[in-house]
Amino acid sequence: MSREDEAAWAEATGQLEFHNKPGHGWLETLNRLWRKNRFVTSLDGLLKLAEPPPVLTREMLSVTRERWPLDRLASLVHPDAHGRARPKQDDRPILLLEWMGRHYLIDGTNRVNRRLREKVAGPHDVLVIHGRMP
């Protein structure tokens, strides 16, 4: 793994660890936040995908750094998502999961909301965790 890849992984896992529940690591957190995404599960707990999401393992994942325009990020914020726009750390990249060609917002809703309200077109720093079947 290159130094750039190692740095991207370190940043992605650091962001995920901020959301850890007791006894969980970054991978359990990624799986939990993915399932919690409103494009995956509705507010009343109904699955919105044709198949339940698999449990992701480290071997299924890679990460890339990308730059995205605001309109592309905005499409990932579900209408049921909260409207808060006061990020705790606005300088971090938006964290996404890409699975089967579709992107899911994992961390950064406050950052995207703030940029939408202030019309900050971007491009914005994004970390994309790419998932694939083993």
SULDARA-V545383 format. One record per backbone hydrogen bond with DSSP energy under -1.0 kcal/mol. NH is the residue of the N-H (numbers start at 0). CO is the residue of the C=O. Records with the same first field share a line. If there is no record, write none. Layout:
NH->CO + CO
This chain:
5->1
6->2
7->3
8->4
9->5
10->6
11->7
12->8
13->9
14->10
15->11
16->12
17->13
18->15
19->16
23->20
28->24
29->25
30->26
31->27
32->28
33->29
34->30
35->31
39->36
40->36
41->45
44->41
47->39
59->56
60->57
61->129
63->127
65->125
67->123
69->120
72->68
73->69
74->70
75->72
76->73
80->77
91->88
93->124
94->106
95->126
96->103
97->128
98->101
101->98
103->96
105->94
106->94
111->107
112->108
113->109
114->110
115->111
116->112
117->113
119->114
120->118
123->67
125->65
126->93
127->63
128->95
129->61
130->97
131->59
